[in-house]
Amino acid sequence: MVLITFFVRSNGDLLLCPLIDNFAGNIKETPVEELFYSKKAAAIRRHIGRYAECRQCTEPGLERYSLPYEGWAYLALLLKMGKKAFFEHHHHMGLDKYFNATM
């Protein structure tokens, strides 16, 4: 199975992984298909697993996106883990990029 996934920032930058701050180009300047299959995108893919972010990746699926929208499940995780561990996990999962939770 081949999963084709990419992420686009509000400024048009196309990312192959939202945790890696290396974008393939900008969809406002270049068509998505051209960016996705570009030499730069291929180089980024070849480097996956060697970025510093990859060593701590917890992204085997899309739980990072689904957790905040599954409010009761996310609340249960907070109660189960405790405040400090929960916010550490929240930061580690990169969720603070989408909304900021503070201790």
Residue pairs with C-beta under 8 A, 6 or more apart in sequence:
4 36
5 16
6 14
6 15
6 16
6 24
6 32
6 36
7 14
7 15
7 16
7 17
7 18
8 14
8 15
8 27
9 15
9 23
11 26
11 28
12 26
12 27
12 28
12 29
13 23
13 25
13 26
14 23
14 24
14 25
14 26
14 27
14 32
14 35
14 36
15 22
15 23
15 24
16 24
16 41
16 44
16 45
16 48
17 48
17 53
17 59
18 94
18 97
19 53
19 57
19 59
19 94
20 44
20 48
20 51
20 53
20 54
22 44
22 47
22 51
24 35
24 36
24 38
24 40
24 41
24 44
25 34
25 35
25 38
25 40
25 41
26 35
27 35
35 41
48 54
56 92
58 64
58 92
58 93
63 93
64 93
64 94
64 95
67 73
67 74
67 77
67 93
67 95
68 74
68 95
68 98
68 99
77 86
77 89
78 86
81 89
83 103
84 103
87 101
87 102
87 103
90 96
90 101
95 101
